[in-house]
Amino acid sequence: MNPTNTPHRVGFVSLGCPKATVDSEHILTQLRAEGYDIVPSYEGADLVVVNTCGFIDAAVEESLDAIGEALDENGKVIVTGCLGAKGDIIRQTHPNVLAVTGPHATEEVMRAIHQHLPAKHEPFVDLIPPQGIRLTPRHYAYLKISEGCNHRCTFCIIPSLRGDLVSRPVNDVLVEAERLVAAGVKELLVISQDTSAYGVDVKYKTEFYNGMPVKTRMTELCQALSQFGVWVRLHYVYPYPHVNEIIPLMAEGKILPYLDIPFQHASPKILKAMKRPASKENTLLRIKQWREICPDITIRSTFIAGFPGETDEDFEQLLDFLDEAQLDRVGCFAYSNIDGAKANELNGAVPEELKQERVARFMEKQAGISAEKLKQNLGKTRDVIIDDIGNADEDIIARTTSDAPDIDGLVYIEKPNNNDYQVGDITQVTITHTDEYDMRGKIMVNG
């Protein structure tokens, strides 16, 4: 038992995507606001919260294992997150959990915590910093602009887990961005399930930020975020026609020339089965136009191999697309039979071994493309943000404007004699070596 004057201690396990990370940060911020201590170990906690992922089978297994470990090590566990929307699975596997909630459910989580571990005193605002509690390093932060999704892609269950699109008021987003920048954030990573759809649900309503009107719309949001003088990086951009509007903002240096736009496939037949938009020809034309407007643009995308009904011909179309599109950053995943996904009902299931073979072939081809793209950086000077200084004999680790944290490449920098650099600094580096995904370089020394 804790002494009366000692705050209750809560352990926290956060799994899943950046959107889940933001949910975790909201819960942690509320816990601190109400006087709870956050502890890094099971044995030091009075109770443990596990924020789960339930998108694919591997994520479900990882989440269930994490819940089981927390129960074994601590015994008092509250579960939240996407797997929480499938409460029966959790209850059947781990009937001793204290409570289960779905994603984006800070209030429900706090009610469960209050029930099993009541707060000892009233909230005090000065217990938390203005930017709240974050799980990312101090120099970058995820900025979630909406929740849910209106699309019904057949491979995805996000709408059933997180509901339809709900956009945050644009003034709230900008106030949060302002607080993050004031706290030292140098890079804002804009995330949602569908960033392009921001504001559709509120008919692009005009709000006011610092007395200035701003539409609840992606283009206007990007323009407003550019005023903070930090890197602004867009993720999860659905290929709507109005995406073309933000490319000039990249060319003008207002936001990073980086577009994370999951194309998923190139075969018209497979895209139709996925209920995804566009065609290979239209996509290639748009990529060409984007590069004409902003030659420095980095295009990142993700694809699915082994989708039900995918033939050898469909997969070859995907490989041909890679050759033609010459994308800068690419990921590929084998199709997974997600419980509740409409695609599971489609004919033509691809054997698991063939899925993995296609993923390997895809990534081998992209590795060659990536290596050639990175070679174009040799001898050039790139802006980088420093992620890690390391020990005296270790390289500085940084990222260029072309690289998002955790998913893209790194730049390893030879440490200068007078190392006055800190994590979060933005500086210039001359690139001296490249491989398939990473680069090496030297910091430019003025004078």
Secondary structure, DSSP 8 states (H G I E B T S, - for coil): ---TTS--EEEEEE-SSHHHHHHHHHHHHHHHHTT-EEESSSTT-SEEEEEE--SSHHHHHHHHHHHHHHHHHTS-EEEEEGGGGGHHHHHHH-TT-SEE--SS-HHHHHHHHHHHS--SS---GGGS-TT---SS-TTEEEEE-EES-S---TT--HHHHH-S-EE--HHHHHHHHHHHHHTT--EEEEE-S-GGGTTGGGTT-EEEETTEEEESSHHHHHHHHGGG-SEEEE-S----GGGGGGHHHHHTTSS-SEEE---B---HHHHHHHT----HHHHHHHHHHHHHH-TT-EEEEEEEES-TT--HHHHHHHHHHHHHH--SEEEEEE----TT-GGGGSS----HHHHHHHHHHHHHHHHHHHHHHHHTTTT-EEEEEEEE--STTS-EEEEETT--TTTS--EEEE--SS----TT-EEEEEEEEE-SS-EEEEE----
